[in-house]
Amino acid sequence: MHIRNYTSKDEAGWVRCRVLSFLDTAYFDNVIREKETYNNPVIELVAVEQGQIVGLIDIEYELVERTLCSRGVGLGGMIWHIAVHPDFRRNGIGNLLLCEAEKIAIEKGLNRLEAWTRDDPWVHKWYKKNKFIDVESYLHVYIDGSLEMKDTLTAKVPALHPVQAFSHYNGDNKDNIKAKFKRVHECTCFEKNLIDHI
């Protein structure tokens, strides 16, 4: 297995790896059909085993402080994607991708990384093991069906009836929201100061 820079020829394998790696997580329905492009510079790495993409990391980074990341002082990088194919997990691939990306981030003058993830305990454990700290959170709320929609959302367009919605909740009554809706995820920001970990 080796780690290298992503190239456009990797897109199909990148998408396949990302889709499969998310299926058993709280992001199981966050399916994308093509790799995103970014407005800012990006660190894009893949882990390859016998010609197959088995891991990936994308970090978009700032050239001007706080234009991309929501916290901290100095230039930061946002981890948009980090994933390991389920058949290749528990081999340290995620750690190797992160380590290589951190080296590049430091060379680029970044002093911190930020990542947002949902409430999978094993994912939180991985970030904490890799010296990230959880710094804030809000809720991802899925509103589905007539019972959940009732007294929650209505359309201003005549004859349009919402049946599903995805919302962010950043208020103080998280327990009430969790009790009211069937599918609610805590979305947590993890942050790592790269300068402290050189």
Order of alpha helices (4+ residues) and beta strands (2+ residues): beta-alpha-beta-beta-beta-alpha-beta-alpha-beta-alpha-beta-alpha-beta
